[in-house]
């Protein structure tokens, strides 16, 4: 049974690695569609986008897991973070870096990529493990709820763009070169990965 779980987790990691870009694209598309339902200015209400804020609150456990993973991986990569902050604009959590010590763009992109793959891995693991372990219906439903929240929050958010902007402002010329190099490396990596798998 233990070997089955190890094998399942290895398969899940491989699957998560392959589908992570698709998850990010779909989650970002859904979030963008919700974002477009909001208003540019809303001074009399608690949020600019009630629908997106409600969905964000519903999936808050997944957002907490996703943000925790991001924080942990960024810390492991040596990125100086001011901490985690929350905003009422869309009721979401975001990471903030120390502006006076922004990370290299390549390091930040690598950290965001790794944290995204880990989040996707956790999301799919929460969907599969309870079923394999023959857990009861309440546990399975709770796991699926958190898993959907994690996958929904595995998207490009305003906080990620802010982190990247701060890193680019710290090193405008070399940062742009690093960004292009990292994106090219990721495209080549997935071309090889998916090409080998086909």
Beta strands, then each sheet from edge to edge (+ up, - down):
strand 1: 81-87
strand 2: 92-97
sheet 1: 1+ 2-
end
